[in-house]
Amino acid sequence: MSDPTPQIAQKAPYPVAVEAGKTYWWCACGQSKNQPYCDGSHKGGPFSPVEYTAGQTGTVYFCGCKHSANGALCDGSHKNL
């Protein structure tokens, strides 16, 4: 059996203004209509949302291609897709 592959939401990161201490739920399946956040579209599938708690207030870049080895944050993997 092969590993499931997430749907590519976009081949670029999502810049998001975050607040220190606030939790964000990143969509890992790529099916959410509320990218980069989870909207429950994964239900019944092999993916679960990833919790991200901001360490400081500022801009972070959530992965849009869903292939990052850096969890919810972009690592540039979209450049190789």
Secondary structure, DSSP 8 states (H G I E B T S, - for coil): ----------SS-EEEEE-TT-EEEE-SSS--SSTTB--STTTTSS---EEEE-SSSEEEEE-SSS--SSTTB--SGGGG-
